Amino acid sequence: MSSADQQVLRGWADAGLVALTGPAAGPPQVGPGDPAGQIVEGLRRIAEAGRQRTGRVPGLPGVGLLAERAALLGLGRRAPLSVGGAFRAVATTDGHLGLSLARPSDRELIPALVESDLAAGREGAEIWEAIADWARDLPAREAVERARLLGLPASEIPAVEEVTPPPPPPPPAEAVPAGGAAPVRERPLVVDLSALWAGPLCSDLLRRTGARVVKVESAARPDGARRGEGAFFDLVNEGKQMVALDFASARDRGRLAELIARADLVIEASRPRALRALGVDADEVVAAGTRWLSITARGRDSDAVGFGDDVAVDAGLFVRDRDQTPAPIGDAIADPLTGVAAAALAAEALLEERATMMAVSMWATARAARDRCPVPPEHEVVADGAGWSLRTPGGRLPVASPRARRAFRSAGGLGADTREVLG
């Protein structure tokens, strides 16, 4: 076994990924890819850019951030469901349809998806039974197209025997200098319009390099992560100034435009039409001298919705059980992978003297992690006392449980700093 293969397996074991992959009742699994290696590389870039800008090496987390949400929420592996329980794959005529039902609105759309009112009001296993009954007579692509037409986060997983080498993926991140001179102030102002995990993680990492982060939320529809585990929301949002605006108000849309114009960097994860509804034109913002970072499920040209598990599975980051049913690796792994990749790109852009238009695709970022090691290196998962370890030609690697950092202080409440930030 090469030292590189051994390092890939060590990353899987140390990051808590092995412990989160596979069925609850059986041994854990190692899947394709090198997520930990990609995280280490991204964190190194962030640290180096932060050092160049401030003269100080920032304190950043390690590879454990891949599994820390699961640690804070007390989650474990539960294939065929995802760790968080929102994603599952169901069989089609030629593969599987992967579907995330992460929002109440997603579940409300299932009767329209399966074309039956009998699915209305179903929850848990019953709703997945209705989806499975509908999908089993359809080709995977047709099922995915119908789901995406309704705005559902869906992925297509081909049957094992039909897997063919995919075309080269697009680059995970792209940066195009598109604006005029944009000198960065000593403490850069980052305006974060994103929500949930990837975007807030990105701005948190930038905050740790010395940036001032203002988190902007809709007063009517705040970040959905506020409804979840408070410790996780605090972890990725502590130290940020909290602004809440009424986006239906012309006055507040004007206040948002003024804040964006003052920013060194804007982070957003919205579909283009949502930004247009707010009167925000990203190209005009960049032309005026503000850096812009767009986080998307599958690229700025796509309106497809995606969450961490369905995007990762679509990119090839999954394992199969004995029945060949796919299940995601880790916990919504495309989110932390994307958050780190986006922060690395943005940290380097803050060293440049011109405004830059940046785009980070969750799918392409997850695909890049998969392509670092498409086939898991030689290993065996063995019981080791009360836990597990990986037996490899290079030695035994203990499988670490997911672990989490803790925030030093609570994140601010919705709109806590609106008056201070906007005057």
C-alpha positions, 0 to 999 in steps of 0.5 A: 500500500502506498503512503498516499492510500494509507493517508486517505484511509487515515483521513476517513478514520480520523475525521469521523467519516467511517463512523457515520457511513453504512447501516446502523446495525452493521459495521461502518464502511469506507466509501470512495473519495478523499474528503479529509485530504481535500479539507486539509488542502482547503484549510491550508489555503485559508490559513496562508491567505489569512497570514499574508493579509494580517501577518498572523496565522489564524486558528482554524478547525481540522478535518473533524469539521466534516462530522461535527454537525452529527456530533452536536446533534447526536446522530449516527449512521442509519443507511439506507437513510442519510445520517440526518434522515432526510435523504433516501434512495429508491429503486427505479427500472435502471438504477435509483432515485435519490431524494431529499425531503429536508423541508416541510414543503418538500413533503407537501409536494409528494402527492404531486410527484407520485400523482396520488392523493393517497400520499397526502399527510403521510410521514416517515416510512409511509411517505417513502413507501409511496415514493418507492411504489411510484419510482419502481416502474420508471427510469431513473432519469425520468423520475429525477426530471419530474422531481426537479420540475417540482423543485425537489432536491433529486439525484440519479444513481445508475445501476452498478452494471451500468456505471460508465466513466463520466465526462470530466467534471467542471472545476469546483470553483471559478474566479473571474476578475470582473471589476475595477480596483477594490482595495481591501480594508484592514478588517474586510467587511463580509456580507453573508446572505447564505443560510444553513451550512456551507455558506455560514461555514465559509463566512465563519472561516473568513471571520477567523482570519480577521474579517468582520461578518454581517449575516443578513436574513429575511425577517419573514424567513430567517435561516432555517438552521435557527430551528435546529440544534442551537449548538450547531447554529452557534458554532458556524455563526458566533461572532457575526453581526445579525441583520434582519430585513423585510425584503418585501419593503422597498426601503429595506431592499434599498438598505440591503443595496447600501450595505452590499455597496460597502462590502469587500465581499458578498456571499450568497447561495440563492438562485438567480431569480431570487436575487433579481427579486431583491433588485440585486445584480451581482455583475453590477456589484462586482463591476462597482468594486465588490467581490462576489461569491456564489454558492450553488448546488450545480453551478450558476447556470442551474436552478436545481435545488440541492442539499448536502446528501443528494448532491454528494450522492449525485457526485459519486460520494456514496456506498451500497448495502448488500441489496445495492441500495446507495446511501451517502457517506458522512453527514451532508458531506457536500456542505462542509466540503463546499464551505471550506472550498468557498472560504479558500477561494474568497480568502485568496480573493481578498488578497487581490486588488480587483473585484472578482466574480466567484462561483462554487458548485457543491456538486463539482466540489463533491465530485473533486473529492470523489475523484481524488480516490475513486476506489477505496484503498485496500482495507478491512473494517474490524471490531476493536473492543467497543469500537472499530478499526481499519486493518490495512497493509500499513497498519491498524487505524482506529475509527474515531467517533464524530467530535465537535468544537463548541462555540465560545458564545451564542450567536446573536438573535435574529436582527440583533445588530440591525440598528448598529450595522445600518444606522 
